[in-house]
Amino acid sequence: MERSSFQLRVFHTKYIAYQDGVSSESWESFCEENQIVIEDGDYSFGILLSKALFDVQNENSIANNIFRARENARSAQDHINKDVWQCLNDFHHLMKDHFLHNQARFGDPISVFDTLINQSMVYYGVVDNSLARDEGYCFLQLGKYVERILNMLNLIRKQWVLYGEDLLDNDYSSWRYFLSSVTGYNFYLRNNLGTMEKERIFYQMLYEPLFPSSISYCLHEIEKYARHLQASEPDEKDDNVNFLIGKSRANVQYTRHPKSHVDKMNFLAAIRSDLYDITEVFNHNFFGLAL
């Protein structure tokens, strides 16, 4: 569900940027990244959007994400409530709505994005306001923030590769859309008096503790829910979990801000590696998967 919400906002922002004539990655790269197979070289936006959202043959489509989330919920019904299940079921049927399919391909894509993003927000509201704060909720939150970090790392890396070095210093149109895609544009303006600078944007994405999509914020939440989980399951407690999470947070908070392109890419790769180490320990301790 976190992946679906993230992708919906990125697709939405990309469409608006495309309509506004702002330069962005090629549609060929977009298709390759999202495993979209285009026939006869037809890269019209209606076909791209339809395949990215609703194509069940595409492993990375929003429809497949929602279907998998529903199946996961079905297998974990003892740990969720009726409201969460109903919300996921509604989302599942929404992805089969032929009217939305036609709107995406031939009509108004904005209305499709609005409908799906609103349903995603309903899901988050139901989870936040109705689920008991037990073991199941902790795992749900851990998965959400791990997924958010991975998505943010991919987005930051791609943005810096495409626009970090090549554009003129006064051309920030693509960066505005980048911030909008992670709902960070208003936050950035409030904290930087409207001054657009690439390094400040990079800083917000990685270090800002009050921005809910930043790497620092997500690691803090992972640490919080890991402690809750281990407190509720003392038999499963493993100091390696606390050590690896603390190590990852320290690497982000106390590493000198990377300046060069190479240093930035290495820094993002190090965060990803730390996160994989954390998830491997969780898999071993709670799910019996071998390290």
Buried (B, 14 or more C-beta within 10 A) or exposed (E): BBBBBBBBBBBBBBBBBBEEEBEBBEBEEBBEEBBBEBEEEEBEBBBBBBBBBBBEEBEBBBBBBBBBBBEEBEEBEEBBBEBBBEBBEEBBEBBEEEEBBEBBBEBEBEEBBEBBBEBBEEBBEBBEEEBEEEBBBBBBBBBBBBBBBBBBBBBBBBBBBBBBEEBEEEEBBBBBBBBBBBEBBEBBBEEBEEEBEBEBBBBBBBBBEEBBBBBBBBBBBBBBBBBBBBEEEEEEEBEBBBEBBEEBBEBBEEBEEBEEEEEBBEBBEBBBEBBEBBBBBBEBBBEEEEE
